[in-house]
Amino acid sequence: MTLNHPNWAALETAERREITGTLFEFLQRAAIEVQESDPDDPSVLSVVPRMADLLASRSDLGDFIEPFNTLARSVGLWNYIDKDAADPRERLVAEAVTVSQLGGITLHREQVAALNVLYFWQKPHFERAYKLWQKPPCRCSSAVEQVQARCDRVTHHCPS
């Protein structure tokens, strides 16, 4: 199921009293969509940057920041969380994925996943894997079996 977006241009110019119900209903539908289907659905993910732009351009919509932060947290777009207006849960998540060594940027879920993969292959983990690779090959009869022995030390059983 895809989430039907409101007319964002109309929301930017409409009176607050005219759009409050529409925004609330839209955030509610987005939250239901996250819970009932795939949080990676592009129609749901695209809500967060559009809503962030709307809230940044409309100071009168400040009371939507908290539910917006919750939506951003739930889909993993933590870089859109407004840390100043966030409740403690959202603030904690945003601070946990903020990298001070990179100028204080806040990462999103995919960036954190990529860094976790890179971290896994850093020194302690990589050195252990490299040492296993450096062990001399077994005395199997073929070159293919020798390569297999280096790549898969756990399941390869050499008779020698």
DSSP file (Angstrom, degrees, kcal/mol; ACC not computed):
  #  RESIDUE AA STRUCTURE BP1 BP2  ACC     N-H-->O    O-->H-N    N-H-->O    O-->H-N    TCO  KAPPA ALPHA  PHI   PSI    X-CA   Y-CA   Z-CA
    1    1 A M              0   0    0      0, 0.0     2,-0.4     0, 0.0    40,-0.0   0.000 360.0 360.0 360.0 134.9    0.0    0.0    0.0
    2    2 A T        -     0   0    0     41,-0.1     2,-0.5    40,-0.0    39,-0.0  -0.802 360.0-118.7-105.9 148.9    1.3    3.4   -0.8
    3    3 A L        -     0   0    0     -2,-0.4     2,-0.5    27,-0.0    27,-0.0  -0.711  22.8-133.1 -86.7 126.5    0.7    6.5    1.1
    4    4 A N        -     0   0    0     -2,-0.5    -1,-0.0     1,-0.0    39,-0.0  -0.699  23.6-140.5 -81.3 123.1   -1.1    9.3   -0.7
    5    5 A H        -     0   0    0     -2,-0.5     2,-0.0     1,-0.1    -1,-0.0  -0.516  10.8-122.2 -84.1 148.8    0.6   12.6   -0.2
    6    6 A P        -     0   0    0      0, 0.0     2,-1.2     0, 0.0     3,-0.1  -0.261  44.9 -80.9 -76.1 174.9   -1.2   15.9    0.4
    7    7 A N     >  -     0   0    0      1,-0.2     4,-1.9     2,-0.1     3,-0.2  -0.690  47.1-168.4 -78.0  99.4   -0.7   18.9   -1.9
    8    8 A W  H  > S+     0   0    0     -2,-1.2     4,-1.6     1,-0.2    -1,-0.2   0.868  82.3  54.5 -63.2 -38.5    2.6   20.1   -0.3
    9    9 A A  H  > S+     0   0    0      1,-0.2     4,-0.8     2,-0.2    -1,-0.2   0.896 109.0  48.6 -63.0 -39.6    2.5   23.5   -2.1
   10   10 A A  H >> S+     0   0    0      1,-0.2     4,-1.8     2,-0.2     3,-0.5   0.868 107.8  55.2 -67.9 -35.7   -1.0   24.2   -0.9
   11   11 A L  H 3< S+     0   0    0     -4,-1.9    -1,-0.2     1,-0.2    -2,-0.2   0.832 102.2  57.8 -66.5 -31.2    0.0   23.3    2.7
   12   12 A E  H 3< S+     0   0    0     -4,-1.6    -1,-0.2     1,-0.2    -2,-0.2   0.788 117.9  30.5 -69.5 -26.2    2.8   25.8    2.6
   13   13 A T  H << S+     0   0    0     -4,-0.8    -2,-0.2    -3,-0.5    -1,-0.2   0.596  97.0 101.5-109.7 -13.1    0.5   28.7    1.8
   14   14 A A  S  < S-     0   0    0     -4,-1.8     2,-0.1     1,-0.1     5,-0.0  -0.268  80.3 -93.9 -74.3 159.4   -2.8   27.7    3.5
   15   15 A E    >>  -     0   0    0      1,-0.1     4,-1.2     2,-0.0     3,-0.7  -0.382  33.4-118.9 -66.6 148.7   -4.0   29.1    6.8
   16   16 A R  H >> S+     0   0    0      1,-0.2     4,-1.7     2,-0.2     3,-0.7   0.910 113.2  54.4 -57.1 -45.5   -3.1   27.0    9.9
   17   17 A R  H 34 S+     0   0    0      1,-0.2     4,-0.4     2,-0.2    -1,-0.2   0.783 107.1  53.2 -63.5 -25.4   -6.7   26.4   10.8
   18   18 A E  H <4 S+     0   0    0     -3,-0.7     4,-0.3     1,-0.2    -1,-0.2   0.780 117.3  34.2 -78.4 -27.6   -7.3   25.0    7.3
   19   19 A I  H <X S+     0   0    0     -4,-1.2     4,-3.0    -3,-0.7     5,-0.3   0.547  89.9  89.7-109.1  -7.9   -4.5   22.5    7.4
   20   20 A T  H  X S+     0   0    0     -4,-1.7     4,-2.4     1,-0.2     5,-0.2   0.932  94.5  43.1 -56.4 -49.3   -4.2   21.3   11.0
   21   21 A G  H  > S+     0   0    0     -4,-0.4     4,-2.5     1,-0.2    -1,-0.2   0.899 114.3  51.2 -63.7 -41.2   -6.7   18.4   10.5
   22   22 A T  H  > S+     0   0    0     -4,-0.3     4,-2.3     2,-0.2    -2,-0.2   0.923 112.5  45.5 -62.9 -45.3   -5.1   17.5    7.2
   23   23 A L  H  X S+     0   0    0     -4,-3.0     4,-2.8     2,-0.2     5,-0.2   0.921 113.5  48.9 -65.2 -44.1   -1.6   17.3    8.7
   24   24 A F  H  X S+     0   0    0     -4,-2.4     4,-2.2    -5,-0.3    -2,-0.2   0.935 113.4  46.7 -62.1 -45.7   -2.7   15.4   11.7
   25   25 A E  H  X S+     0   0    0     -4,-2.5     4,-2.5     2,-0.2    -1,-0.2   0.890 112.3  51.1 -63.1 -39.6   -4.6   12.9    9.6
   26   26 A F  H  X S+     0   0    0     -4,-2.3     4,-2.5     2,-0.2    -2,-0.2   0.924 110.2  48.0 -65.7 -44.7   -1.6   12.5    7.2
   27   27 A L  H  X S+     0   0    0     -4,-2.8     4,-2.3     1,-0.2    -1,-0.2   0.886 111.7  51.9 -62.0 -37.5    0.8   11.9   10.1
   28   28 A Q  H  X S+     0   0    0     -4,-2.2     4,-2.3    -5,-0.2    -2,-0.2   0.924 110.2  47.2 -64.3 -45.3   -1.6    9.4   11.5
   29   29 A R  H  X S+     0   0    0     -4,-2.5     4,-2.4     1,-0.2    -2,-0.2   0.888 111.4  51.9 -64.2 -38.5   -1.8    7.5    8.2
   30   30 A A  H  X S+     0   0    0     -4,-2.5     4,-2.1     2,-0.2    -2,-0.2   0.913 109.8  48.8 -64.0 -42.3    2.0    7.6    7.8
   31   31 A A  H  X S+     0   0    0     -4,-2.3     4,-1.9     2,-0.2    -2,-0.2   0.899 111.8  48.9 -64.5 -40.8    2.4    6.1   11.3
   32   32 A I  H  X S+     0   0    0     -4,-2.3     4,-2.6     1,-0.2     5,-0.3   0.909 109.6  52.8 -64.1 -41.3   -0.1    3.4   10.5
   33   33 A E  H  X S+     0   0    0     -4,-2.4     4,-2.0     1,-0.2    -2,-0.2   0.889 107.9  51.0 -61.5 -40.3    1.6    2.6    7.3
   34   34 A V  H  < S+     0   0    0     -4,-2.1    -1,-0.2     1,-0.2    -2,-0.2   0.908 115.0  43.0 -63.6 -41.6    5.0    2.2    9.1
   35   35 A Q  H  < S+     0   0    0     -4,-1.9    -2,-0.2     1,-0.2    -1,-0.2   0.853 120.5  39.2 -74.9 -35.1    3.4   -0.2   11.6
   36   36 A E  H  < S+     0   0    0     -4,-2.6    -2,-0.2    -5,-0.2    -1,-0.2   0.694 124.1  13.3 -92.2 -19.4    1.4   -2.2    9.1
   37   37 A S  S  < S-     0   0    0     -4,-2.0    -4,-0.0    -5,-0.3     0, 0.0  -0.444 105.3 -36.2-134.9-152.4    3.8   -2.5    6.2
   38   38 A D    >   -     0   0    0     -2,-0.2     3,-1.8     1,-0.1     6,-0.2  -0.632  36.3-153.5 -81.7 121.4    7.4   -1.9    5.2
   39   39 A P  T 3  S+     0   0    0      0, 0.0    -1,-0.1     0, 0.0    -5,-0.1   0.644  96.2  64.6 -68.7 -10.3    9.0    1.1    6.8
   40   40 A D  T 3  S+     0   0    0     -6,-0.1    -2,-0.1     4,-0.1    -6,-0.0   0.356  70.1 130.1 -90.0   6.1   11.3    1.3    3.8
   41   41 A D    X>  -     0   0    0     -3,-1.8     4,-2.6     1,-0.2     3,-1.3  -0.438  59.8-139.2 -60.5 122.7    8.3    2.1    1.5
   42   42 A P  H 3> S+     0   0    0      0, 0.0     4,-2.3     0, 0.0    -1,-0.2   0.814 100.8  60.4 -57.5 -31.0    9.4    5.1   -0.5
   43   43 A S  H 34 S+     0   0    0      2,-0.2     4,-0.2     1,-0.2   -41,-0.1   0.831 112.1  39.3 -67.3 -28.6    6.0    6.7   -0.2
   44   44 A V  H X> S+     0   0    0     -3,-1.3     3,-1.2    -6,-0.2     4,-0.7   0.891 114.6  51.7 -83.2 -44.4    6.5    6.7    3.6
   45   45 A L  H >< S+     0   0    0     -4,-2.6     3,-0.8     1,-0.3    -2,-0.2   0.865 104.1  58.3 -60.6 -35.9   10.2    7.7    3.6
   46   46 A S  T 3X S+     0   0    0     -4,-2.3     4,-1.3    -5,-0.2    -1,-0.3   0.680  92.3  70.7 -70.9 -15.4    9.5   10.6    1.3
   47   47 A V  H <> S+     0   0    0     -3,-1.2     4,-3.1    -4,-0.2     5,-0.3   0.903  90.2  61.0 -63.2 -40.7    7.1   12.1    3.9
   48   48 A V  H <X S+     0   0    0     -3,-0.8     4,-2.5    -4,-0.7     5,-0.2   0.930 106.8  39.4 -62.1 -53.0    9.9   12.9    6.3
   49   49 A P  H  > S+     0   0    0      0, 0.0     4,-2.2     0, 0.0    -1,-0.2   0.896 117.9  50.2 -65.1 -35.3   11.9   15.4    4.2
   50   50 A R  H  X S+     0   0    0     -4,-1.3     4,-2.1     2,-0.2    -2,-0.2   0.929 113.6  44.8 -65.5 -43.5    8.8   17.0    2.8
   51   51 A M  H  X S+     0   0    0     -4,-3.1     4,-2.9     2,-0.2     5,-0.2   0.881 110.6  55.1 -67.4 -37.5    7.3   17.4    6.3
   52   52 A A  H  X S+     0   0    0     -4,-2.5     4,-2.1    -5,-0.3    -1,-0.2   0.918 109.0  47.7 -61.3 -42.8   10.7   18.7    7.6
   53   53 A D  H  X S+     0   0    0     -4,-2.2     4,-1.7     2,-0.2    -1,-0.2   0.910 112.4  49.7 -63.0 -42.0   10.7   21.4    4.8
   54   54 A L  H  X S+     0   0    0     -4,-2.1     4,-1.2     1,-0.2    -2,-0.2   0.937 112.2  46.3 -63.2 -46.6    7.1   22.3    5.7
   55   55 A L  H  < S+     0   0    0     -4,-2.9     6,-0.2     1,-0.2    -1,-0.2   0.843 111.3  52.9 -66.6 -32.8    7.8   22.6    9.4
   56   56 A A  H  < S+     0   0    0     -4,-2.1    -1,-0.2    -5,-0.2    -2,-0.2   0.837 112.9  43.8 -69.7 -32.2   10.9   24.7    8.7
   57   57 A S  H  < S+     0   0    0     -4,-1.7     2,-0.5     1,-0.2    -1,-0.2   0.635 112.7  55.2 -88.0 -13.3    9.0   27.1    6.6
   58   58 A R    ><  +     0   0    0     -4,-1.2     3,-1.6    -5,-0.1    -1,-0.2  -0.855  54.7 179.5-125.7  96.6    6.0   27.4    8.9
   59   59 A S  G >  S+     0   0    0     -2,-0.5     3,-1.1     1,-0.3    -1,-0.1   0.739  80.8  69.0 -66.4 -21.9    6.8   28.4   12.5
   60   60 A D  G 3  S+     0   0    0      1,-0.3     3,-0.3     2,-0.1    -1,-0.3   0.546  90.1  63.6 -74.7  -4.9    3.1   28.3   13.3
   61   61 A L  G X   +     0   0    0     -3,-1.6     3,-2.1    -6,-0.2    -1,-0.3   0.056  63.6 122.9-104.0  24.5    3.1   24.5   12.9
   62   62 A G  G X   +     0   0    0     -3,-1.1     3,-1.5     1,-0.3     4,-0.4   0.753  62.1  66.9 -59.1 -27.6    5.5   24.0   15.8
   63   63 A D  G 3  S+     0   0    0     -3,-0.3    -1,-0.3     1,-0.3     3,-0.1   0.543  93.3  61.8 -75.5  -3.1    3.2   21.6   17.7
   64   64 A F  G <> S+     0   0    0     -3,-2.1     4,-2.0     1,-0.1    -1,-0.3   0.485  80.7  86.1 -92.4  -5.0    3.6   19.1   14.8
   65   65 A I  H <> S+     0   0    0     -3,-1.5     4,-3.0    -4,-0.2    17,-0.2   0.904  84.5  53.1 -65.0 -41.8    7.4   18.8   15.5
   66   66 A E  H  > S+     0   0    0     -4,-0.4     4,-1.9     2,-0.2    -1,-0.2   0.947 112.7  41.5 -63.5 -49.3    7.0   16.1   18.2
   67   67 A P  H  > S+     0   0    0      0, 0.0     4,-2.0     0, 0.0    -1,-0.2   0.870 114.8  54.0 -65.6 -31.6    4.9   13.7   16.1
   68   68 A F  H  X S+     0   0    0     -4,-2.0     4,-2.7     2,-0.2    -2,-0.2   0.937 106.6  50.9 -63.3 -45.7    7.1   14.4   13.2
   69   69 A N  H  X S+     0   0    0     -4,-3.0     4,-2.4     1,-0.2    -1,-0.2   0.885 108.8  52.4 -58.6 -38.9   10.2   13.5   15.2
   70   70 A T  H  X S+     0   0    0     -4,-1.9     4,-2.3     2,-0.2    -1,-0.2   0.908 110.1  47.7 -64.3 -41.7    8.5   10.2   16.2
   71   71 A L  H  X S+     0   0    0     -4,-2.0     4,-1.6     2,-0.2     6,-0.2   0.928 111.1  50.7 -64.1 -44.7    7.9    9.4   12.5
   72   72 A A  H  X>S+     0   0    0     -4,-2.7     5,-1.8     1,-0.2     4,-0.5   0.901 112.2  47.8 -60.5 -40.9   11.5   10.3   11.6
   73   73 A R  H ><5S+     0   0    0     -4,-2.4     3,-0.9     1,-0.2    -1,-0.2   0.919 108.9  53.8 -64.3 -43.6   12.8    8.0   14.3
   74   74 A S  H 3<5S+     0   0    0     -4,-2.3    -1,-0.2     1,-0.3    -2,-0.2   0.782 112.8  41.9 -68.3 -26.9   10.5    5.1   13.4
   75   75 A V  H 3<5S-     0   0    0     -4,-1.6    -1,-0.3    -5,-0.1    -2,-0.2   0.436 115.2-112.1 -98.3   0.6   11.6    5.1    9.7
   76   76 A G  T <<5S+     0   0    0     -3,-0.9    33,-3.1    -4,-0.5     2,-1.2   0.613  77.4 129.6  83.9  11.8   15.3    5.6   10.6
   77   77 A L    > < +     0   0    0     -5,-1.8     3,-1.8    -6,-0.2     4,-0.2  -0.489  22.6 157.1 -94.8  64.4   15.7    9.1    9.2
   78   78 A W  G >   +     0   0    0     -2,-1.2     3,-1.4     1,-0.3    -1,-0.2   0.700  58.4  73.6 -65.3 -22.4   17.3   10.3   12.4
   79   79 A N  G 3  S+     0   0    0      1,-0.3    -1,-0.3    -3,-0.2    27,-0.1   0.634  92.8  56.9 -68.9 -12.0   19.0   13.2   10.7
   80   80 A Y  G <  S+     0   0    0     -3,-1.8     2,-0.3    -8,-0.1    -1,-0.3   0.490  78.1 115.0 -94.7  -4.7   15.7   14.9   10.4
   81   81 A I    <   -     0   0    0     -3,-1.4     2,-1.1    -4,-0.2     3,-0.1  -0.495  68.1-133.0 -69.1 128.8   15.0   14.9   14.1
   82   82 A D    >>  -     0   0    0     -2,-0.3     4,-0.9   -17,-0.2     3,-0.6  -0.726  20.0-166.7 -81.9 100.2   14.8   18.4   15.6
   83   83 A K  T 34 S+     0   0    0     -2,-1.1     3,-0.2     1,-0.2    -1,-0.2   0.816  82.2  56.9 -62.4 -31.9   17.0   17.8   18.6
   84   84 A D  T 34 S+     0   0    0      1,-0.2    -1,-0.2    -3,-0.1    -2,-0.1   0.852 118.6  30.5 -69.5 -33.3   16.0   21.1   20.3
   85   85 A A  T <4 S+     0   0    0     -3,-0.6    -1,-0.2   -20,-0.1    -2,-0.2   0.372  97.0 114.5-105.5   3.6   12.3   20.2   20.2
   86   86 A A     <  -     0   0    0     -4,-0.9   -20,-0.1    -3,-0.2    -3,-0.0  -0.385  66.5-119.7 -78.3 151.0   12.6   16.5   20.5
   87   87 A D     >  -     0   0    0    -21,-0.1     4,-2.6    -2,-0.1     5,-0.3  -0.369  44.6 -89.8 -77.1 170.5   11.4   14.5   23.5
   88   88 A P  H  > S+     0   0    0      0, 0.0     4,-2.3     0, 0.0     5,-0.2   0.822 124.6  53.3 -56.3 -35.5   14.0   12.5   25.4
   89   89 A R  H  > S+     0   0    0      2,-0.2     4,-2.0     1,-0.2     5,-0.2   0.954 113.8  40.3 -65.2 -49.6   13.6    9.3   23.3
   90   90 A E  H  > S+     0   0    0      1,-0.2     4,-2.7     2,-0.2     5,-0.2   0.898 115.2  52.4 -67.0 -39.4   14.1   11.0   19.9
   91   91 A R  H  X S+     0   0    0     -4,-2.6     4,-2.7     1,-0.2     5,-0.2   0.908 108.5  51.5 -62.2 -41.6   16.9   13.2   21.3
   92   92 A L  H  X S+     0   0    0     -4,-2.3     4,-2.1    -5,-0.3    -1,-0.2   0.920 111.5  46.8 -61.4 -44.9   18.7   10.1   22.6
   93   93 A V  H  X S+     0   0    0     -4,-2.0     4,-1.2     2,-0.2    -2,-0.2   0.941 114.1  47.4 -62.8 -47.1   18.5    8.4   19.2
   94   94 A A  H  < S+     0   0    0     -4,-2.7     3,-0.3     1,-0.2    -2,-0.2   0.897 113.4  47.5 -63.8 -40.7   19.6   11.5   17.4
   95   95 A E  H >< S+     0   0    0     -4,-2.7     3,-1.2     1,-0.2    -1,-0.2   0.862 106.6  58.5 -68.4 -34.6   22.6   12.1   19.7
   96   96 A A  H 3< S+     0   0    0     -4,-2.1    -1,-0.2     1,-0.3    -2,-0.2   0.798 112.1  40.1 -65.7 -28.0   23.6    8.4   19.5
   97   97 A V  T 3< S+     0   0    0     -4,-1.2    10,-2.6    -3,-0.3     2,-0.5   0.152  89.0 110.0-109.6  19.1   24.1    8.7   15.8
   98   98 A T  E <   -A  106   0A   0     -3,-1.2     2,-0.8     8,-0.3     8,-0.3  -0.838  57.5-151.0 -94.1 128.9   25.6   12.1   15.7
   99   99 A V  E > > -A  105   0A   0      6,-2.9     5,-1.6    -2,-0.5     3,-1.1  -0.862  12.3-172.6-106.1 106.0   29.3   12.0   14.7
  100  100 A S  G > 5S+     0   0    0     -2,-0.8     3,-1.4     1,-0.3    -1,-0.2   0.823  84.5  63.3 -67.4 -30.1   31.2   14.9   16.2
  101  101 A Q  G 3 5S+     0   0    0      1,-0.3    -1,-0.3     2,-0.2    -2,-0.0   0.668 101.6  52.9 -68.5 -15.3   34.4   14.0   14.2
  102  102 A L  G < 5S-     0   0    0     -3,-1.1     3,-0.3     3,-0.2    -1,-0.3  -0.038 136.0 -81.3-108.6  30.0   32.4   14.7   11.0
  103  103 A G  T < 5S-     0   0    0     -3,-1.4    -3,-0.2     1,-0.2    -2,-0.2   0.677  80.7 -64.6  82.3  17.7   31.3   18.2   12.1
  104  104 A G  S   <S+     0   0    0     -5,-1.6    -4,-0.2     1,-0.2    -1,-0.2   0.725  82.5 163.5  80.9  21.6   28.4   17.0   14.2
  105  105 A I  E     -A   99   0A   0     -6,-0.8    -6,-2.9    -3,-0.3     2,-0.5  -0.447  33.9-133.2 -74.7 149.8   26.3   15.5   11.4
  106  106 A T  E     -A   98   0A   0     -8,-0.3    -8,-0.3   -27,-0.1     2,-0.1  -0.898  21.7-141.9-103.3 127.7   23.5   13.1   12.4
  107  107 A L        -     0   0    0    -10,-2.6     2,-0.2    -2,-0.5   -29,-0.1  -0.426   5.5-133.6 -86.6 159.9   23.4    9.9   10.4
  108  108 A H     >  -     0   0    0    -30,-0.2     4,-2.2   -31,-0.1     3,-0.4  -0.593  38.4 -88.6-104.4 176.0   20.4    8.1    9.1
  109  109 A R  H  > S+     0   0    0    -33,-3.1     4,-2.3     1,-0.2     5,-0.2   0.849 124.1  49.5 -54.7 -44.8   19.8    4.3    9.4
  110  110 A E  H  > S+     0   0    0      1,-0.2     4,-2.2     2,-0.2    -1,-0.2   0.869 110.7  50.5 -67.2 -36.4   21.5    3.3    6.1
  111  111 A Q  H  > S+     0   0    0     -3,-0.4     4,-2.4     2,-0.2    -1,-0.2   0.904 110.5  49.4 -67.3 -40.5   24.6    5.3    6.9
  112  112 A V  H  X S+     0   0    0     -4,-2.2     4,-2.3     2,-0.2    -2,-0.2   0.909 110.4  51.0 -64.1 -41.7   24.8    3.7   10.3
  113  113 A A  H  X S+     0   0    0     -4,-2.3     4,-1.8    -5,-0.2    -2,-0.2   0.909 110.3  49.2 -62.0 -42.1   24.4    0.3    8.7
  114  114 A A  H  X S+     0   0    0     -4,-2.2     4,-2.3     1,-0.2    -2,-0.2   0.909 110.8  49.7 -64.9 -41.4   27.2    1.0    6.3
  115  115 A L  H  X S+     0   0    0     -4,-2.4     4,-2.9     1,-0.2    -1,-0.2   0.871 107.4  55.2 -65.4 -35.6   29.5    2.2    9.1
  116  116 A N  H  X S+     0   0    0     -4,-2.3     4,-2.0     2,-0.2    -1,-0.2   0.894 107.8  49.2 -63.3 -39.0   28.8   -1.0   11.0
  117  117 A V  H  X S+     0   0    0     -4,-1.8     4,-1.2     2,-0.2    -2,-0.2   0.933 113.2  46.6 -64.3 -45.3   29.9   -3.0    8.0
  118  118 A L  H  < S+     0   0    0     -4,-2.3     3,-0.4     1,-0.2    -2,-0.2   0.908 110.8  52.7 -63.0 -40.9   33.1   -1.0    7.7
  119  119 A Y  H >< S+     0   0    0     -4,-2.9     3,-1.9     1,-0.2     6,-0.3   0.887 102.0  59.6 -62.5 -38.5   33.7   -1.3   11.5
  120  120 A F  H 3< S+     0   0    0     -4,-2.0    -1,-0.2     1,-0.3    -2,-0.2   0.861 106.1  48.4 -58.3 -35.3   33.4   -5.0   11.3
  121  121 A W  T 3< S+     0   0    0     -4,-1.2    -1,-0.3    -3,-0.4    -2,-0.2   0.317  91.5 108.0 -91.0   9.9   36.3   -5.2    8.9
  122  122 A Q  S X> S-     0   0    0     -3,-1.9     4,-3.2    -4,-0.1     3,-0.6  -0.193  89.6 -60.0 -78.5-178.9   38.5   -2.9   11.0
  123  123 A K  H 3> S+     0   0    0      1,-0.2     4,-3.5     2,-0.2     5,-0.3   0.717 126.5  40.3 -34.2 -69.1   41.5   -4.1   12.9
  124  124 A P  H 3> S+     0   0    0      0, 0.0     4,-1.4     0, 0.0    -1,-0.2   0.907 125.8  35.5 -58.7 -43.4   40.4   -6.7   15.4
  125  125 A H  H <> S+     0   0    0     -3,-0.6     4,-2.1    -6,-0.3    -2,-0.2   0.926 120.9  46.9 -74.5 -44.2   37.9   -8.4   13.2
  126  126 A F  H  X S+     0   0    0     -4,-3.2     4,-3.0     1,-0.2     5,-0.2   0.900 109.1  54.8 -65.7 -40.3   39.9   -8.0   10.0
  127  127 A E  H  X S+     0   0    0     -4,-3.5     4,-2.5    -5,-0.4    -1,-0.2   0.904 108.3  49.2 -61.2 -40.6   43.2   -9.2   11.6
  128  128 A R  H  X S+     0   0    0     -4,-1.4     4,-2.0    -5,-0.3    -1,-0.2   0.935 113.5  45.8 -64.2 -45.1   41.6  -12.4   12.8
  129  129 A A  H  X S+     0   0    0     -4,-2.1     4,-1.9     1,-0.2    -2,-0.2   0.899 113.0  51.1 -63.6 -39.4   40.1  -13.1    9.3
  130  130 A Y  H  X S+     0   0    0     -4,-3.0     4,-1.9     2,-0.2    -2,-0.2   0.893 107.6  52.5 -66.2 -39.4   43.5  -12.2    7.7
  131  131 A K  H  X S+     0   0    0     -4,-2.5     4,-0.9     1,-0.2    -1,-0.2   0.903 108.5  50.6 -63.1 -40.6   45.3  -14.6   10.0
  132  132 A L  H >< S+     0   0    0     -4,-2.0     3,-0.6     1,-0.2    -1,-0.2   0.907 110.7  49.6 -61.9 -39.6   43.0  -17.4    9.1
  133  133 A W  H 3< S+     0   0    0     -4,-1.9    -1,-0.2     1,-0.2    -2,-0.2   0.844 106.7  56.1 -67.4 -33.0   43.6  -16.6    5.4
  134  134 A Q  H 3< S+     0   0    0     -4,-1.9    -1,-0.2    -5,-0.1    -2,-0.2   0.624  79.3 110.3 -77.8 -13.9   47.4  -16.6    5.9
  135  135 A K  S << S-     0   0    0     -4,-0.9     3,-0.1    -3,-0.6    -3,-0.0  -0.315  84.7 -95.9 -59.6 145.0   47.5  -20.2    7.4
  136  136 A P        -     0   0    0      0, 0.0    -1,-0.1     0, 0.0    -2,-0.1  -0.316  45.7-104.0 -63.0 146.4   49.2  -22.5    4.9
  137  137 A P        -     0   0    0      0, 0.0     9,-0.1     0, 0.0    10,-0.1  -0.268  37.1-105.5 -67.8 157.5   46.7  -24.5    2.8
  138  138 A C        -     0   0    0      8,-0.2     2,-0.5     7,-0.2    11,-0.1  -0.153  35.6 -99.6 -72.8 177.1   46.0  -28.1    3.6
  139  139 A R        +     0   0    0      6,-0.0    -1,-0.1     2,-0.0     7,-0.0  -0.235  63.8 153.9 -96.8  46.3   47.4  -30.8    1.4
  140  140 A C        -     0   0    0     -2,-0.5     6,-0.1     2,-0.1    18,-0.0  -0.299  52.7-115.6 -70.3 161.7   44.3  -31.4   -0.6
  141  141 A S  S    S+     0   0    0      4,-0.0     2,-0.3     2,-0.0    -1,-0.1   0.782  89.0  47.2 -75.5 -28.0   44.8  -32.9   -4.0
  142  142 A S  S  > S-     0   0    0      1,-0.1     4,-1.6     0, 0.0    -2,-0.1  -0.792  74.8-125.7-118.8 159.7   43.5  -30.0   -6.2
  143  143 A A  H  > S+     0   0    0     -2,-0.3     4,-2.3     1,-0.2     5,-0.2   0.850 112.4  57.5 -65.6 -34.8   44.0  -26.3   -6.3
  144  144 A V  H  > S+     0   0    0      1,-0.2     4,-2.5     2,-0.2    -1,-0.2   0.922 106.4  48.3 -62.8 -43.7   40.3  -25.7   -6.0
  145  145 A E  H  > S+     0   0    0      1,-0.2     4,-2.2     2,-0.2    -1,-0.2   0.851 109.3  53.9 -66.0 -33.1   40.2  -27.7   -2.8
  146  146 A Q  H  X S+     0   0    0     -4,-1.6     4,-1.7     2,-0.2    -8,-0.2   0.911 109.8  46.4 -67.2 -41.6   43.1  -25.6   -1.5
  147  147 A V  H  X S+     0   0    0     -4,-2.3     4,-2.3     1,-0.2     5,-0.2   0.919 112.3  51.1 -64.4 -42.9   41.3  -22.4   -2.2
  148  148 A Q  H  X S+     0   0    0     -4,-2.5     4,-2.4     1,-0.2    -2,-0.2   0.889 106.9  54.8 -60.9 -38.2   38.2  -23.8   -0.6
  149  149 A A  H  < S+     0   0    0     -4,-2.2    -1,-0.2     1,-0.2    -2,-0.2   0.878 110.4  45.4 -64.3 -37.6   40.2  -24.8    2.5
  150  150 A R  H  < S+     0   0    0     -4,-1.7     3,-0.4     1,-0.2    -1,-0.2   0.886 117.2  44.0 -71.7 -38.2   41.5  -21.2    2.9
  151  151 A C  H  < S+     0   0    0     -4,-2.3     2,-0.2     1,-0.2    -2,-0.2   0.811 124.3  30.9 -77.6 -29.9   38.1  -19.6    2.4
  152  152 A D     X  +     0   0    0     -4,-2.4     4,-1.8    -5,-0.2    -1,-0.2  -0.564  60.8 158.6-134.2  70.5   36.1  -22.0    4.6
  153  153 A R  T  4 S+     0   0    0     -3,-0.4    -1,-0.1    -2,-0.2    -2,-0.1   0.736  73.4  60.6 -65.7 -23.2   38.2  -23.3    7.4
  154  154 A V  T  4 S+     0   0    0      1,-0.2    -1,-0.2    -3,-0.1    -2,-0.1   0.932 115.8  26.1 -74.2 -44.9   35.1  -24.2    9.5
  155  155 A T  T  4 S+     0   0    0     -3,-0.2     2,-0.5    -6,-0.0    -2,-0.2   0.649  98.7  95.8 -96.9 -14.6   33.5  -26.7    7.1
  156  156 A H     <  -     0   0    0     -4,-1.8     2,-0.6    -8,-0.2   -11,-0.0  -0.635  51.3-171.2 -82.2 127.0   36.5  -28.0    5.2
  157  157 A H        -     0   0    0     -2,-0.5    -3,-0.0     3,-0.0    -4,-0.0  -0.946   4.6-163.1-119.2 110.8   38.0  -31.2    6.6
  158  158 A C        -     0   0    0     -2,-0.6   -18,-0.0     1,-0.1    -2,-0.0  -0.767  17.7-142.8 -94.1 135.0   41.2  -32.2    5.0
  159  159 A P              0   0    0      0, 0.0    -1,-0.1     0, 0.0   -19,-0.0   0.714 360.0 360.0 -68.8 -17.3   42.4  -35.8    5.5
  160  160 A S              0   0    0     -3,-0.0   -20,-0.0     0, 0.0    -3,-0.0   0.504 360.0 360.0 -82.6 360.0   46.0  -34.6    5.8
